[in-house]
Amino acid sequence: MHQITPPEIALEEAHSGLNMEQAGRLMKLATYASVTVASILIAAKFAAWLATDSVSLLSTLIDSLLDAGASLINLVAVRHSLQPADEEHRFGHGKAESLAGLAQAAFICGSALFLFIEAGERLVRPQVIANMDIGIIVMGVSIALTLLLVGFQKYVVVKTGSVAISADSMHYKMDVLVNISVVASLILATQMGWTYADPLFAIAIAAYIVWGAWQIGHEAYQVLMDRELPDEDRQRIIDIACEHADVHDVHDLKTRSSGTQTFIQLHLEMDGEMPLMRAHEIADEVMVSLMKAFPRSEVIIHEDPEGIDEPRQDF
């Protein structure tokens, strides 16, 4: 059994321009930015809600409160997931990100339930919205700040592949659409007299939030259950291994992800008469090729003589 773990930082730097320490700092910075933005938006939206008494504005205030809670959970989870592997956690702490994703999904579903209740009550007892200008100004500032945060989070996800930052970014992408819909509901309710627009938009926002929670929760669950990498990635691994002239075939490929790290295990079939030292060199060469294609990965390769009769698992 030939195992290579990724302290070959040079391979990661060649692929993404970041080593593990740099990626960790960038992920932490993204969590600090999301908590800061959420805190600013909570204060602004709370003041605007008091001034307007808009239930759709209340809905986005609640969403920001939960975003702040989810971002705090992310901050703790990211710091924990970046801790190196130890004697009790040989595969690292990357799944803390996915646990944070499940917590975020629960937070979001709770907010959606509250919104449904509030919007339903407002449908029964519609109310006139006051101080529309304040609400629109606050929502405009919210949209601008959220777009800046989402842009930075996208950059961090591209550089690090963080599941937690990606899930957090999904919240704020939804917030952009939510904030735009709140502006629309304020205008319809005050300028055109459509008093039902406010609660109806709130219901639509709540439904959209539930859909987002399902996506986040499902993805986090799949990672916790060690779901295989996508079929195109698995095929890419097989193709890279078989590109080596001395590799005749590949079997028993197993893959999973945990946080920003990918785990790859496979068996290489080679000439049974080949010296052990040469088989070891070939495994090293395949490992390097795989780590170039999948940075921050741990690769375990087992060398098999071609034609050996042993139980095998399908790809």
C-alpha contacts under 8 A as a table, 3 or more apart, distances in Angstrom:
res1	aa1	res2	aa2	distance
1	M	300	I	7.36
1	M	301	I	6.20
1	M	302	H	4.62
1	M	303	E	6.85
2	H	280	H	7.41
2	H	283	A	7.27
2	H	300	I	5.91
2	H	301	I	5.04
2	H	302	H	5.76
2	H	303	E	7.64
3	Q	299	V	6.24
3	Q	300	I	4.38
3	Q	301	I	6.09
4	I	287	M	7.45
4	I	298	E	6.38
4	I	299	V	5.58
4	I	300	I	6.22
5	T	8	E	7.79
5	T	297	S	7.43
5	T	298	E	4.80
5	T	299	V	6.44
6	P	9	I	6.74
6	P	296	R	6.24
6	P	297	S	6.24
6	P	298	E	5.73
8	E	11	L	5.94
8	E	12	E	7.44
9	I	12	E	5.23
9	I	13	E	6.28
9	I	19	N	5.99
9	I	20	M	7.62
10	A	13	E	5.05
10	A	14	A	6.14
10	A	19	N	7.80
11	L	14	A	5.19
11	L	15	H	6.45
11	L	288	V	7.89
11	L	291	M	6.76
11	L	292	K	5.92
11	L	295	P	7.03
12	E	15	H	5.16
12	E	16	S	6.00
12	E	17	G	7.02
12	E	18	L	6.67
12	E	19	N	6.04
12	E	291	M	7.68
12	E	292	K	7.11
12	E	295	P	5.10
12	E	296	R	6.34
13	E	16	S	5.45
13	E	17	G	4.31
13	E	18	L	5.01
13	E	19	N	5.53
14	A	17	G	5.88
14	A	292	K	7.81
15	H	292	K	6.39
15	H	293	A	7.80
15	H	295	P	6.74
16	S	159	K	6.27
16	S	295	P	7.70
18	L	21	E	7.87
18	L	22	Q	5.58
18	L	23	A	5.87
18	L	159	K	7.32
19	N	22	Q	5.34
19	N	23	A	6.12
20	M	23	A	5.08
20	M	24	G	6.07
20	M	296	R	7.77
21	E	24	G	5.07
21	E	25	R	6.34
22	Q	25	R	5.18
22	Q	26	L	6.29
23	A	26	L	5.11
23	A	27	M	6.20
23	A	159	K	7.18
23	A	160	T	5.68
24	G	27	M	5.13
24	G	28	K	6.22
24	G	82	L	6.45
25	R	28	K	5.17
25	R	29	L	6.17
26	L	29	L	5.09
26	L	30	A	6.30
26	L	156	V	6.49
27	M	30	A	5.11
27	M	31	T	6.48
27	M	78	V	7.20
27	M	156	V	6.54
27	M	160	T	7.49
27	M	162	S	7.51
27	M	165	I	7.19
28	K	31	T	5.16
28	K	32	Y	6.34
28	K	75	L	6.83
28	K	78	V	6.86
28	K	79	R	7.00
29	L	32	Y	5.11
29	L	33	A	6.16
30	A	33	A	5.07
30	A	34	S	6.26
30	A	152	F	7.34
30	A	153	Q	6.21
30	A	156	V	7.12
30	A	165	I	7.29
31	T	34	S	5.21
31	T	35	V	6.30
31	T	71	S	6.38
31	T	72	L	7.62
31	T	74	N	6.62
31	T	75	L	5.17
31	T	165	I	7.41
32	Y	35	V	5.31
32	Y	36	T	6.19
32	Y	75	L	7.11
33	A	36	T	5.15
33	A	37	V	6.15
33	A	149	L	7.15
34	S	37	V	5.21
34	S	38	A	6.03
34	S	68	A	7.56
34	S	71	S	6.18
34	S	149	L	6.81
35	V	38	A	5.17
35	V	39	S	6.14
35	V	68	A	5.60
35	V	71	S	5.56
35	V	72	L	6.44
36	T	39	S	5.21
36	T	40	I	6.37
37	V	40	I	5.20
37	V	41	L	6.21
37	V	145	L	7.01
37	V	146	T	7.43
37	V	149	L	7.55
38	A	41	L	5.14
38	A	42	I	6.11
38	A	64	S	5.88
38	A	65	L	7.29
38	A	67	D	6.44
38	A	68	A	5.16
39	S	42	I	5.18
39	S	43	A	6.51
39	S	68	A	6.58
40	I	43	A	5.45
40	I	44	A	6.38
41	L	44	A	5.10
41	L	45	K	5.86
41	L	61	L	7.85
41	L	64	S	6.73
41	L	142	S	6.25
42	I	45	K	5.28
42	I	46	F	5.91
42	I	61	L	6.10
42	I	64	S	5.87
42	I	65	L	6.29
43	A	46	F	5.30
43	A	47	A	6.42
44	A	47	A	5.37
44	A	48	A	6.29
44	A	138	V	6.40
45	K	48	A	4.90
45	K	49	W	5.94
45	K	57	L	7.27
45	K	58	L	7.79
45	K	60	T	7.74
45	K	61	L	5.54
45	K	135	G	7.98
45	K	138	V	6.61
45	K	139	M	7.74
46	F	49	W	5.14
46	F	50	L	6.28
46	F	58	L	7.82
46	F	61	L	6.44
47	A	50	L	5.25
47	A	51	A	6.36
48	A	51	A	5.04
48	A	52	T	6.10
48	A	57	L	7.77
48	A	134	I	6.17
48	A	135	G	5.33
48	A	138	V	6.73
49	W	52	T	5.17
49	W	53	D	5.16
49	W	54	S	6.06
49	W	55	V	8.00
49	W	57	L	5.99
49	W	58	L	5.96
49	W	61	L	7.86
49	W	135	G	7.36
50	L	53	D	5.65
51	A	130	A	6.88
51	A	131	N	6.18
51	A	134	I	7.45
51	A	135	G	7.84
52	T	129	I	5.52
52	T	130	A	4.59
52	T	131	N	5.28
52	T	132	M	6.42
52	T	134	I	7.69
52	T	135	G	6.66
53	D	57	L	7.82
53	D	58	L	7.68
53	D	129	I	6.19
53	D	130	A	6.98
54	S	57	L	5.15
54	S	58	L	6.16
54	S	129	I	5.87
54	S	186	L	7.78
54	S	198	D	6.94
55	V	58	L	4.72
55	V	59	S	6.10
55	V	118	E	7.10
55	V	119	A	6.65
55	V	122	R	7.45
55	V	198	D	6.40
55	V	199	P	6.27
55	V	202	A	6.80
56	S	59	S	4.87
56	S	60	T	6.58
56	S	119	A	7.95
56	S	182	V	5.78
56	S	185	S	7.37
56	S	198	D	5.54
56	S	199	P	6.29
56	S	201	F	6.46
56	S	202	A	4.71
57	L	60	T	5.25
57	L	61	L	6.24
57	L	135	G	7.60
57	L	182	V	6.17
58	L	61	L	4.91
58	L	62	I	6.18
59	S	62	I	5.21
59	S	63	D	6.20
59	S	115	L	6.00
59	S	202	A	6.25
59	S	205	I	7.75
59	S	206	A	7.89
60	T	63	D	4.78
60	T	64	S	6.13
60	T	175	D	7.52
60	T	178	V	6.82
60	T	179	N	6.85
60	T	182	V	7.79
61	L	64	S	5.09
61	L	65	L	6.27
62	I	65	L	4.98
62	I	66	L	6.29
62	I	111	S	6.55
63	D	66	L	5.19
63	D	67	D	6.04
63	D	108	I	7.59
63	D	111	S	6.67
63	D	175	D	7.73
64	S	67	D	4.76
64	S	68	A	6.12
65	L	68	A	5.18
65	L	69	G	6.41
66	L	69	G	4.90
66	L	70	A	5.98
66	L	107	F	6.24
66	L	108	I	6.69
66	L	111	S	7.23
67	D	70	A	5.01
67	D	71	S	5.88
67	D	168	D	7.91
67	D	171	H	6.85
67	D	172	Y	7.83
68	A	71	S	5.01
68	A	72	L	6.14
69	G	72	L	5.16
69	G	73	I	6.31
69	G	107	F	7.99
70	A	73	I	5.03
70	A	74	N	6.10
70	A	100	A	7.73
70	A	103	A	7.41
70	A	104	Q	5.24
70	A	107	F	7.28
70	A	168	D	7.40
71	S	74	N	4.81
71	S	75	L	6.08
71	S	168	D	6.70
72	L	75	L	4.97
72	L	76	V	6.44
73	I	76	V	5.29
73	I	77	A	6.02
73	I	100	A	6.12
73	I	103	A	7.88
73	I	104	Q	7.94
74	N	77	A	4.90
74	N	78	V	5.78
74	N	97	E	7.13
74	N	100	A	5.98
74	N	164	A	6.28
74	N	165	I	7.54
74	N	168	D	7.58
75	L	78	V	5.36
75	L	79	R	6.28
76	V	79	R	5.29
76	V	80	H	6.22
77	A	80	H	5.05
77	A	81	S	5.92
77	A	96	A	5.32
77	A	97	E	5.49
77	A	99	L	7.95
77	A	100	A	6.17
77	A	164	A	7.94
78	V	81	S	5.01
78	V	82	L	6.16
78	V	96	A	7.24
78	V	97	E	6.20
78	V	164	A	7.12
79	R	82	L	5.44
79	R	83	Q	6.95
80	H	83	Q	5.54
80	H	93	H	6.60
80	H	94	G	7.94
80	H	96	A	6.73
81	S	92	G	7.33
81	S	93	H	4.45
81	S	94	G	4.42
81	S	95	K	6.83
81	S	96	A	5.43
81	S	97	E	6.46
81	S	259	G	6.91
82	L	93	H	6.83
82	L	94	G	6.94
83	Q	92	G	7.11
83	Q	93	H	6.44
84	P	92	G	5.78
84	P	93	H	7.28
85	A	88	E	7.98
85	A	89	H	5.56
85	A	90	R	5.20
85	A	91	F	5.93
85	A	92	G	3.93
85	A	93	H	6.78
86	D	89	H	5.13
86	D	90	R	5.62
86	D	92	G	6.94
87	E	90	R	5.90
89	H	92	G	5.32
89	H	93	H	6.79
93	H	96	A	5.98
93	H	258	S	7.82
93	H	259	G	7.70
94	G	97	E	6.04
94	G	98	S	7.82
94	G	258	S	4.74
94	G	259	G	3.91
94	G	260	T	6.75
94	G	261	Q	7.18
95	K	98	S	5.13
95	K	99	L	6.39
95	K	223	V	7.60
95	K	224	L	6.57
95	K	258	S	5.22
95	K	259	G	5.57
96	A	99	L	5.06
96	A	100	A	6.23
96	A	259	G	7.41
97	E	100	A	5.09
97	E	101	G	6.37
97	E	163	V	6.35
97	E	164	A	5.01
97	E	259	G	5.83
98	S	101	G	4.81
98	S	102	L	6.46
98	S	163	V	7.02
98	S	164	A	6.77
98	S	220	A	4.58
98	S	221	Y	7.18
98	S	223	V	6.63
98	S	224	L	6.51
98	S	259	G	7.22
99	L	102	L	5.20
99	L	103	A	6.40
99	L	220	A	6.85
99	L	224	L	7.76
100	A	103	A	5.02
100	A	104	Q	6.16
100	A	164	A	6.97
101	G	104	Q	5.01
101	G	105	A	6.30
101	G	164	A	6.42
101	G	167	A	6.56
101	G	216	I	6.13
101	G	217	G	6.15
101	G	220	A	5.51
102	L	105	A	5.09
102	L	106	A	6.40
102	L	216	I	7.12
102	L	217	G	4.98
102	L	220	A	6.00
102	L	221	Y	7.21
103	A	106	A	5.15
103	A	107	F	6.28
104	Q	107	F	5.05
104	Q	108	I	6.16
104	Q	213	A	7.47
104	Q	216	I	7.66
104	Q	217	G	7.73
105	A	108	I	5.15
105	A	109	C	6.23
105	A	213	A	4.48
105	A	214	W	6.80
105	A	216	I	6.04
105	A	217	G	5.25
106	A	109	C	5.25
106	A	110	G	6.32
106	A	213	A	7.41
107	F	110	G	5.27
107	F	111	S	6.46
108	I	111	S	5.15
108	I	112	A	6.29
108	I	209	I	6.62
108	I	210	V	6.90
108	I	213	A	5.86
109	C	112	A	5.07
109	C	113	L	6.32
109	C	209	I	7.31
109	C	210	V	5.70
109	C	213	A	6.38
110	G	113	L	5.26
110	G	114	F	6.48
111	S	114	F	5.18
111	S	115	L	6.26
111	S	206	A	7.79
112	A	115	L	5.04
112	A	116	F	6.25
112	A	206	A	4.64
112	A	207	A	7.08
112	A	209	I	6.28
112	A	210	V	6.30
113	L	116	F	5.21
113	L	117	I	6.49
113	L	206	A	7.46
114	F	117	I	5.24
114	F	118	E	6.27
115	L	118	E	5.09
115	L	119	A	5.90
115	L	202	A	6.73
115	L	203	I	6.87
115	L	206	A	6.01
116	F	119	A	5.24
116	F	120	G	5.98
116	F	202	A	7.56
116	F	203	I	5.78
116	F	206	A	6.49
117	I	120	G	5.19
117	I	121	E	6.34
118	E	121	E	5.25
118	E	122	R	6.33
119	A	122	R	5.01
119	A	123	L	6.19
119	A	199	P	4.62
119	A	200	L	7.08
119	A	202	A	6.04
119	A	203	I	6.15
120	G	123	L	5.11
120	G	124	V	6.56
120	G	199	P	7.12
121	E	124	V	5.23
121	E	125	R	6.21
122	R	125	R	4.83
122	R	126	P	4.99
122	R	127	Q	7.16
122	R	199	P	5.96
123	L	126	P	5.51
123	L	196	Y	6.41
123	L	199	P	6.03
123	L	200	L	7.76
126	P	195	T	6.18
126	P	196	Y	6.65
127	Q	195	T	6.75
128	V	189	A	7.56
128	V	190	T	7.49
128	V	195	T	6.60
129	I	132	M	6.83
129	I	186	L	7.51
129	I	189	A	7.02
129	I	190	T	6.46
130	A	190	T	7.96
131	N	134	I	5.71
131	N	135	G	6.88
132	M	135	G	5.14
132	M	136	I	6.25
132	M	186	L	6.51
132	M	187	I	7.64
132	M	190	T	7.12
133	D	136	I	5.20
133	D	137	I	6.15
134	I	137	I	5.25
134	I	138	V	6.18
135	G	138	V	5.25
135	G	139	M	6.15
135	G	183	V	7.71
135	G	186	L	7.68
136	I	139	M	5.09
136	I	140	G	6.05
136	I	183	V	5.80
136	I	186	L	7.48
137	I	140	G	5.08
137	I	141	V	6.34
138	V	141	V	5.21
138	V	142	S	6.15
139	M	142	S	4.84
139	M	143	I	6.12
139	M	179	N	5.95
139	M	180	I	7.61
139	M	182	V	7.64
139	M	183	V	6.71
140	G	143	I	5.18
140	G	144	A	6.37
140	G	179	N	7.96
141	V	144	A	5.18
141	V	145	L	6.22
142	S	145	L	5.30
142	S	146	T	5.97
142	S	179	N	7.29
143	I	146	T	5.16
143	I	147	L	6.08
143	I	175	D	7.86
143	I	176	V	5.59
143	I	179	N	6.40
143	I	180	I	7.49
144	A	147	L	5.27
144	A	148	L	6.43
145	L	148	L	5.22
145	L	149	L	6.32
146	T	149	L	5.04
146	T	150	V	6.07
146	T	172	Y	6.29
146	T	173	K	7.73
146	T	175	D	7.39
146	T	176	V	6.56
147	L	150	V	5.10
147	L	151	G	6.13
147	L	173	K	7.79
147	L	176	V	7.07
148	L	151	G	5.21
148	L	152	F	6.42
149	L	152	F	5.18
149	L	153	Q	6.11
149	L	172	Y	7.83
150	V	153	Q	4.98
150	V	154	K	6.03
150	V	169	S	5.88
150	V	172	Y	6.42
150	V	173	K	6.57
151	G	154	K	5.18
151	G	155	Y	6.44
152	F	155	Y	5.12
152	F	156	V	6.37
153	Q	156	V	5.00
153	Q	157	V	6.14
153	Q	165	I	6.65
153	Q	166	S	7.35
153	Q	169	S	6.05
154	K	157	V	5.12
154	K	158	V	6.21
154	K	166	S	7.56
154	K	169	S	7.33
155	Y	158	V	5.24
155	Y	159	K	6.29
156	V	159	K	5.11
156	V	160	T	5.90
156	V	161	G	7.59
156	V	162	S	7.75
156	V	165	I	7.62
157	V	160	T	5.19
157	V	161	G	4.72
157	V	162	S	5.52
157	V	163	V	7.89
157	V	165	I	6.49
157	V	166	S	6.10
158	V	161	G	5.78
160	T	260	T	6.65
161	G	166	S	7.83
161	G	260	T	5.62
162	S	165	I	5.39
162	S	166	S	6.14
162	S	259	G	6.20
162	S	260	T	5.24
163	V	166	S	5.06
163	V	167	A	6.16
163	V	259	G	6.02
163	V	260	T	7.01
164	A	167	A	5.14
164	A	168	D	6.15
164	A	259	G	7.72
165	I	168	D	4.98
165	I	169	S	5.97
166	S	169	S	5.03
166	S	170	M	6.33
167	A	170	M	5.11
167	A	171	H	6.79
167	A	216	I	6.15
168	D	171	H	5.30
168	D	172	Y	6.83
169	S	172	Y	5.19
169	S	173	K	6.14
170	M	173	K	5.05
170	M	174	M	6.23
170	M	212	G	7.59
171	H	174	M	5.26
171	H	175	D	6.25
171	H	212	G	7.61
172	Y	175	D	4.65
172	Y	176	V	6.43
173	K	176	V	5.35
173	K	177	L	6.97
174	M	177	L	5.33
174	M	178	V	6.09
174	M	209	I	7.57
174	M	212	G	7.79
175	D	178	V	4.79
175	D	179	N	5.87
176	V	179	N	5.25
176	V	180	I	6.27
177	L	180	I	5.13
177	L	181	S	6.20
178	V	181	S	5.13
178	V	182	V	6.21
178	V	205	I	6.22
179	N	182	V	5.00
179	N	183	V	6.39
180	I	183	V	5.23
180	I	184	A	6.42
181	S	184	A	4.97
181	S	185	S	6.18
181	S	201	F	6.86
182	V	185	S	5.04
182	V	186	L	6.16
182	V	198	D	7.78
182	V	201	F	7.13
182	V	202	A	7.96
183	V	186	L	5.15
183	V	187	I	6.31
184	A	187	I	5.25
184	A	188	L	6.16
185	S	188	L	5.11
185	S	189	A	5.94
185	S	197	A	5.48
185	S	198	D	5.15
185	S	201	F	6.38
186	L	189	A	5.24
186	L	190	T	6.11
186	L	198	D	6.75
187	I	190	T	5.40
187	I	191	Q	5.45
187	I	192	M	7.28
188	L	191	Q	5.60
188	L	192	M	5.12
188	L	193	G	6.51
188	L	194	W	5.60
188	L	195	T	7.77
188	L	197	A	6.47
189	A	192	M	5.92
189	A	193	G	4.93
189	A	194	W	4.46
189	A	195	T	4.83
189	A	196	Y	7.27
189	A	197	A	5.92
189	A	198	D	6.43
190	T	193	G	5.45
190	T	194	W	7.28
190	T	195	T	7.68
194	W	197	A	5.48
194	W	198	D	7.98
195	T	198	D	6.26
196	Y	199	P	5.76
196	Y	200	L	6.09
197	A	200	L	5.15
197	A	201	F	5.90
198	D	201	F	5.43
198	D	202	A	6.36
199	P	202	A	4.87
199	P	203	I	6.23
200	L	203	I	5.10
200	L	204	A	6.31
201	F	204	A	5.03
201	F	205	I	6.11
202	A	205	I	5.00
202	A	206	A	6.17
203	I	206	A	5.04
203	I	207	A	6.27
204	A	207	A	5.15
204	A	208	Y	6.24
205	I	208	Y	5.05
205	I	209	I	6.15
206	A	209	I	5.02
206	A	210	V	6.33
207	A	210	V	5.18
207	A	211	W	6.42
208	Y	211	W	5.11
208	Y	212	G	6.32
209	I	212	G	5.04
209	I	213	A	6.15
210	V	213	A	4.99
210	V	214	W	6.23
211	W	214	W	5.16
211	W	215	Q	6.47
212	G	215	Q	5.17
212	G	216	I	6.32
213	A	216	I	5.18
213	A	217	G	5.96
214	W	217	G	5.18
214	W	218	H	5.87
215	Q	218	H	5.26
215	Q	219	E	6.20
216	I	219	E	5.37
216	I	220	A	6.20
217	G	220	A	5.16
217	G	221	Y	6.04
218	H	221	Y	5.11
218	H	222	Q	6.22
219	E	222	Q	5.19
219	E	223	V	6.41
220	A	223	V	5.26
220	A	224	L	6.28
221	Y	224	L	5.10
221	Y	225	M	6.16
222	Q	225	M	5.05
222	Q	226	D	6.38
222	Q	227	R	5.35
223	V	226	D	5.09
223	V	227	R	5.68
223	V	256	R	7.63
223	V	257	S	6.53
223	V	258	S	6.74
224	L	227	R	7.64
224	L	258	S	7.85
226	D	256	R	5.32
226	D	257	S	6.78
227	R	255	T	7.85
227	R	256	R	5.89
227	R	257	S	7.71
228	E	254	K	7.16
228	E	255	T	5.19
228	E	256	R	5.02
228	E	257	S	7.80
229	L	233	D	6.19
229	L	234	R	6.35
229	L	255	T	5.94
229	L	256	R	5.87
229	L	257	S	7.35
230	P	233	D	5.36
230	P	234	R	6.41
231	D	234	R	5.05
231	D	235	Q	6.07
232	E	235	Q	5.13
232	E	236	R	6.08
233	D	236	R	4.90
233	D	237	I	6.28
234	R	237	I	5.11
234	R	238	I	6.42
234	R	253	L	7.97
234	R	255	T	7.73
235	Q	238	I	5.07
235	Q	239	D	6.10
236	R	239	D	5.03
236	R	240	I	6.10
237	I	240	I	5.21
237	I	241	A	6.24
237	I	290	L	6.79
238	I	241	A	5.23
238	I	242	C	6.10
238	I	250	V	6.58
239	D	242	C	5.16
239	D	243	E	6.07
240	I	243	E	5.23
240	I	244	H	7.43
240	I	286	V	7.44
240	I	289	S	6.93
240	I	290	L	6.82
241	A	244	H	6.05
241	A	247	V	6.99
241	A	250	V	7.30
241	A	268	L	7.80
241	A	286	V	5.71
241	A	289	S	7.92
241	A	290	L	7.65
242	C	245	A	7.35
242	C	247	V	5.57
242	C	248	H	6.63
242	C	249	D	6.21
242	C	250	V	7.11
243	E	247	V	7.48
244	H	247	V	5.47
244	H	286	V	7.17
245	A	248	H	7.64
246	D	270	M	6.29
246	D	271	D	7.59
246	D	282	I	7.40
247	V	250	V	7.76
247	V	268	L	6.40
247	V	269	E	5.92
247	V	270	M	5.26
248	H	268	L	7.56
248	H	269	E	5.46
248	H	270	M	5.57
248	H	271	D	7.81
248	H	306	E	7.28
249	D	268	L	6.17
249	D	269	E	5.06
249	D	270	M	7.44
249	D	306	E	7.97
250	V	253	L	7.42
250	V	266	L	6.91
250	V	267	H	5.66
250	V	268	L	4.88
250	V	269	E	5.96
251	H	266	L	6.27
251	H	267	H	5.31
251	H	268	L	6.82
251	H	269	E	7.83
251	H	312	R	6.96
251	H	313	Q	7.09
251	H	314	D	7.32
251	H	315	F	6.75
252	D	265	Q	7.68
252	D	266	L	5.47
252	D	267	H	5.93
252	D	312	R	6.07
252	D	313	Q	5.10
252	D	314	D	6.55
252	D	315	F	6.36
253	L	264	I	7.42
253	L	265	Q	5.65
253	L	266	L	4.30
253	L	267	H	6.88
253	L	313	Q	7.92
253	L	315	F	5.89
254	K	264	I	5.97
254	K	265	Q	5.05
254	K	266	L	6.32
254	K	315	F	7.93
255	T	262	T	7.41
255	T	263	F	5.53
255	T	264	I	4.67
255	T	265	Q	6.32
256	R	262	T	6.01
256	R	263	F	5.34
256	R	264	I	6.92
257	S	260	T	7.31
257	S	261	Q	5.78
257	S	262	T	4.39
257	S	263	F	5.95
258	S	261	Q	5.33
258	S	262	T	6.36
258	S	263	F	7.94
260	T	296	R	7.11
261	Q	296	R	5.33
261	Q	297	S	5.46
261	Q	298	E	7.49
262	T	294	F	7.46
262	T	296	R	6.56
262	T	297	S	4.48
262	T	298	E	6.26
263	F	297	S	5.65
263	F	298	E	4.90
263	F	299	V	6.14
264	I	297	S	7.21
264	I	298	E	6.18
264	I	299	V	4.84
264	I	300	I	6.23
265	Q	299	V	5.91
265	Q	300	I	4.69
265	Q	301	I	5.89
266	L	300	I	6.62
266	L	301	I	5.28
266	L	302	H	6.38
267	H	301	I	5.74
267	H	302	H	4.62
267	H	303	E	5.81
267	H	304	D	6.53
268	L	283	A	7.82
268	L	301	I	7.05
268	L	302	H	6.23
268	L	303	E	5.08
268	L	304	D	5.80
269	E	303	E	6.39
269	E	304	D	4.87
269	E	305	P	5.51
269	E	306	E	4.85
269	E	307	G	7.95
270	M	274	M	7.58
270	M	279	A	7.58
270	M	303	E	7.28
270	M	304	D	6.27
270	M	305	P	5.13
270	M	306	E	5.09
271	D	274	M	5.46
271	D	305	P	5.62
271	D	306	E	5.59
272	G	304	D	7.64
272	G	305	P	4.15
272	G	306	E	5.84
273	E	305	P	7.85
274	M	278	R	6.65
274	M	279	A	6.68
275	P	278	R	5.38
275	P	279	A	6.44
276	L	279	A	5.05
276	L	280	H	6.18
277	M	280	H	5.06
277	M	281	E	6.33
278	R	281	E	4.99
278	R	282	I	6.25
279	A	282	I	5.13
279	A	283	A	6.27
279	A	303	E	6.81
280	H	283	A	5.15
280	H	284	D	6.31
280	H	303	E	7.79
281	E	284	D	5.03
281	E	285	E	6.29
282	I	285	E	5.04
282	I	286	V	6.23
283	A	286	V	5.16
283	A	287	M	6.02
283	A	301	I	6.54
283	A	303	E	7.33
284	D	287	M	4.99
284	D	288	V	6.27
285	E	288	V	5.23
285	E	289	S	6.43
286	V	289	S	5.14
286	V	290	L	6.21
287	M	290	L	5.12
287	M	291	M	6.15
287	M	299	V	6.45
287	M	301	I	7.74
288	V	291	M	5.17
288	V	292	K	6.22
289	S	292	K	5.23
289	S	293	A	6.49
290	L	293	A	5.14
290	L	294	F	5.91
290	L	299	V	7.82
291	M	294	F	4.80
291	M	295	P	5.18
291	M	296	R	7.24
291	M	297	S	6.15
291	M	298	E	7.96
291	M	299	V	7.72
292	K	295	P	5.87
294	F	297	S	5.93
304	D	308	I	7.42
305	P	308	I	6.04
